[in-house]
Amino acid sequence: MLDQKLKNRAVHRAKIIRGQLDGLVHAIEKEVYCPTLLEQSLSIQRSLKSLDGFLLENHLRTHVKHQMQSKGSGEKAIKELIRIYTLSNK
């Protein structure tokens, strides 16, 4: 159950990231100056965080909202969010 607007934004962002990653691979192969490679890598990481935000927003607006309204499913939503939070802070 994906919000179509968020889905489109997430797919668009993922395609941009794929292009950025392809560019980084090409730059590494060409032996571009290391600080430039690091800048590209850090830019990709920021883009991934942006994608994570879209995915989390969708999850909260759809699945978590539904789980919190369904009797007995709230605990599952809480556990999922704690797991995501823990992974994001490693």
Rosetta constraint file for C-alpha pairs under 8 A:
AtomPair CA 1 CA 62 HARMONIC 6.72 0.50
AtomPair CA 1 CA 63 HARMONIC 7.37 0.50
AtomPair CA 2 CA 6 HARMONIC 7.42 0.50
AtomPair CA 2 CA 7 HARMONIC 6.22 0.50
AtomPair CA 2 CA 58 HARMONIC 6.57 0.50
AtomPair CA 2 CA 62 HARMONIC 7.05 0.50
AtomPair CA 3 CA 7 HARMONIC 5.95 0.50
AtomPair CA 3 CA 58 HARMONIC 6.32 0.50
AtomPair CA 3 CA 62 HARMONIC 7.32 0.50
AtomPair CA 4 CA 8 HARMONIC 6.04 0.50
AtomPair CA 5 CA 9 HARMONIC 6.33 0.50
AtomPair CA 6 CA 10 HARMONIC 6.02 0.50
AtomPair CA 6 CA 54 HARMONIC 6.33 0.50
AtomPair CA 6 CA 55 HARMONIC 7.71 0.50
AtomPair CA 6 CA 58 HARMONIC 6.40 0.50
AtomPair CA 7 CA 11 HARMONIC 6.10 0.50
AtomPair CA 7 CA 58 HARMONIC 7.89 0.50
AtomPair CA 8 CA 12 HARMONIC 6.07 0.50
AtomPair CA 9 CA 13 HARMONIC 6.10 0.50
AtomPair CA 9 CA 54 HARMONIC 7.38 0.50
AtomPair CA 10 CA 14 HARMONIC 6.07 0.50
AtomPair CA 10 CA 51 HARMONIC 5.93 0.50
AtomPair CA 10 CA 54 HARMONIC 5.97 0.50
AtomPair CA 10 CA 55 HARMONIC 6.94 0.50
AtomPair CA 11 CA 15 HARMONIC 6.21 0.50
AtomPair CA 12 CA 16 HARMONIC 6.36 0.50
AtomPair CA 13 CA 17 HARMONIC 6.23 0.50
AtomPair CA 13 CA 47 HARMONIC 7.41 0.50
AtomPair CA 13 CA 50 HARMONIC 7.94 0.50
AtomPair CA 13 CA 51 HARMONIC 6.20 0.50
AtomPair CA 14 CA 18 HARMONIC 6.17 0.50
AtomPair CA 14 CA 48 HARMONIC 7.93 0.50
AtomPair CA 14 CA 51 HARMONIC 6.95 0.50
AtomPair CA 15 CA 19 HARMONIC 6.32 0.50
AtomPair CA 16 CA 20 HARMONIC 6.20 0.50
AtomPair CA 17 CA 21 HARMONIC 6.04 0.50
AtomPair CA 17 CA 44 HARMONIC 6.27 0.50
AtomPair CA 17 CA 47 HARMONIC 6.49 0.50
AtomPair CA 17 CA 48 HARMONIC 7.18 0.50
AtomPair CA 18 CA 22 HARMONIC 6.15 0.50
AtomPair CA 19 CA 23 HARMONIC 6.14 0.50
AtomPair CA 20 CA 24 HARMONIC 6.24 0.50
AtomPair CA 20 CA 40 HARMONIC 7.61 0.50
AtomPair CA 20 CA 44 HARMONIC 6.44 0.50
AtomPair CA 21 CA 25 HARMONIC 6.23 0.50
AtomPair CA 21 CA 41 HARMONIC 7.98 0.50
AtomPair CA 21 CA 44 HARMONIC 7.00 0.50
AtomPair CA 22 CA 26 HARMONIC 6.23 0.50
AtomPair CA 23 CA 27 HARMONIC 6.11 0.50
AtomPair CA 24 CA 28 HARMONIC 6.11 0.50
AtomPair CA 24 CA 37 HARMONIC 6.74 0.50
AtomPair CA 24 CA 40 HARMONIC 6.41 0.50
AtomPair CA 24 CA 41 HARMONIC 7.10 0.50
AtomPair CA 25 CA 29 HARMONIC 6.20 0.50
AtomPair CA 26 CA 30 HARMONIC 6.24 0.50
AtomPair CA 27 CA 31 HARMONIC 6.17 0.50
AtomPair CA 27 CA 32 HARMONIC 5.41 0.50
AtomPair CA 27 CA 37 HARMONIC 7.02 0.50
AtomPair CA 28 CA 32 HARMONIC 5.98 0.50
AtomPair CA 28 CA 37 HARMONIC 7.03 0.50
AtomPair CA 32 CA 36 HARMONIC 6.85 0.50
AtomPair CA 32 CA 37 HARMONIC 6.66 0.50
AtomPair CA 33 CA 37 HARMONIC 6.55 0.50
AtomPair CA 34 CA 38 HARMONIC 6.20 0.50
AtomPair CA 35 CA 39 HARMONIC 6.15 0.50
AtomPair CA 36 CA 40 HARMONIC 6.32 0.50
AtomPair CA 37 CA 41 HARMONIC 6.14 0.50
AtomPair CA 38 CA 42 HARMONIC 6.04 0.50
AtomPair CA 39 CA 43 HARMONIC 6.13 0.50
AtomPair CA 40 CA 44 HARMONIC 6.32 0.50
AtomPair CA 41 CA 45 HARMONIC 6.34 0.50
AtomPair CA 42 CA 46 HARMONIC 6.30 0.50
AtomPair CA 43 CA 47 HARMONIC 6.26 0.50
AtomPair CA 44 CA 48 HARMONIC 6.17 0.50
AtomPair CA 45 CA 49 HARMONIC 6.32 0.50
AtomPair CA 46 CA 50 HARMONIC 6.32 0.50
AtomPair CA 47 CA 51 HARMONIC 6.29 0.50
AtomPair CA 48 CA 52 HARMONIC 6.11 0.50
AtomPair CA 49 CA 53 HARMONIC 6.30 0.50
AtomPair CA 50 CA 54 HARMONIC 6.61 0.50
AtomPair CA 51 CA 55 HARMONIC 6.29 0.50
AtomPair CA 52 CA 56 HARMONIC 5.99 0.50
AtomPair CA 53 CA 57 HARMONIC 5.99 0.50
AtomPair CA 54 CA 58 HARMONIC 6.23 0.50
AtomPair CA 55 CA 59 HARMONIC 6.22 0.50
AtomPair CA 56 CA 60 HARMONIC 6.12 0.50
AtomPair CA 57 CA 61 HARMONIC 6.07 0.50
AtomPair CA 58 CA 62 HARMONIC 5.98 0.50
AtomPair CA 58 CA 63 HARMONIC 7.84 0.50
AtomPair CA 59 CA 63 HARMONIC 5.24 0.50
AtomPair CA 59 CA 64 HARMONIC 6.12 0.50
AtomPair CA 60 CA 64 HARMONIC 4.80 0.50
AtomPair CA 60 CA 65 HARMONIC 6.09 0.50
AtomPair CA 61 CA 65 HARMONIC 5.68 0.50
AtomPair CA 62 CA 66 HARMONIC 6.13 0.50
AtomPair CA 63 CA 67 HARMONIC 6.00 0.50
AtomPair CA 64 CA 68 HARMONIC 5.98 0.50
AtomPair CA 64 CA 74 HARMONIC 7.85 0.50
AtomPair CA 64 CA 77 HARMONIC 5.63 0.50
AtomPair CA 65 CA 69 HARMONIC 6.40 0.50
AtomPair CA 66 CA 70 HARMONIC 6.25 0.50
AtomPair CA 67 CA 71 HARMONIC 7.78 0.50
AtomPair CA 67 CA 73 HARMONIC 4.87 0.50
AtomPair CA 67 CA 74 HARMONIC 5.39 0.50
AtomPair CA 67 CA 76 HARMONIC 7.61 0.50
AtomPair CA 67 CA 77 HARMONIC 6.25 0.50
AtomPair CA 68 CA 73 HARMONIC 6.21 0.50
AtomPair CA 68 CA 74 HARMONIC 4.54 0.50
AtomPair CA 68 CA 77 HARMONIC 7.16 0.50
AtomPair CA 69 CA 73 HARMONIC 7.84 0.50
AtomPair CA 69 CA 74 HARMONIC 7.55 0.50
AtomPair CA 70 CA 74 HARMONIC 7.14 0.50
AtomPair CA 73 CA 77 HARMONIC 6.63 0.50
AtomPair CA 74 CA 78 HARMONIC 6.31 0.50
AtomPair CA 75 CA 79 HARMONIC 6.20 0.50
AtomPair CA 76 CA 80 HARMONIC 6.20 0.50
AtomPair CA 77 CA 81 HARMONIC 6.23 0.50
AtomPair CA 78 CA 82 HARMONIC 6.17 0.50
AtomPair CA 79 CA 83 HARMONIC 6.17 0.50
AtomPair CA 80 CA 84 HARMONIC 6.24 0.50
AtomPair CA 81 CA 85 HARMONIC 6.03 0.50
AtomPair CA 82 CA 86 HARMONIC 6.03 0.50
AtomPair CA 83 CA 87 HARMONIC 6.19 0.50
AtomPair CA 84 CA 88 HARMONIC 6.13 0.50
AtomPair CA 85 CA 89 HARMONIC 6.44 0.50
AtomPair CA 86 CA 90 HARMONIC 6.71 0.50
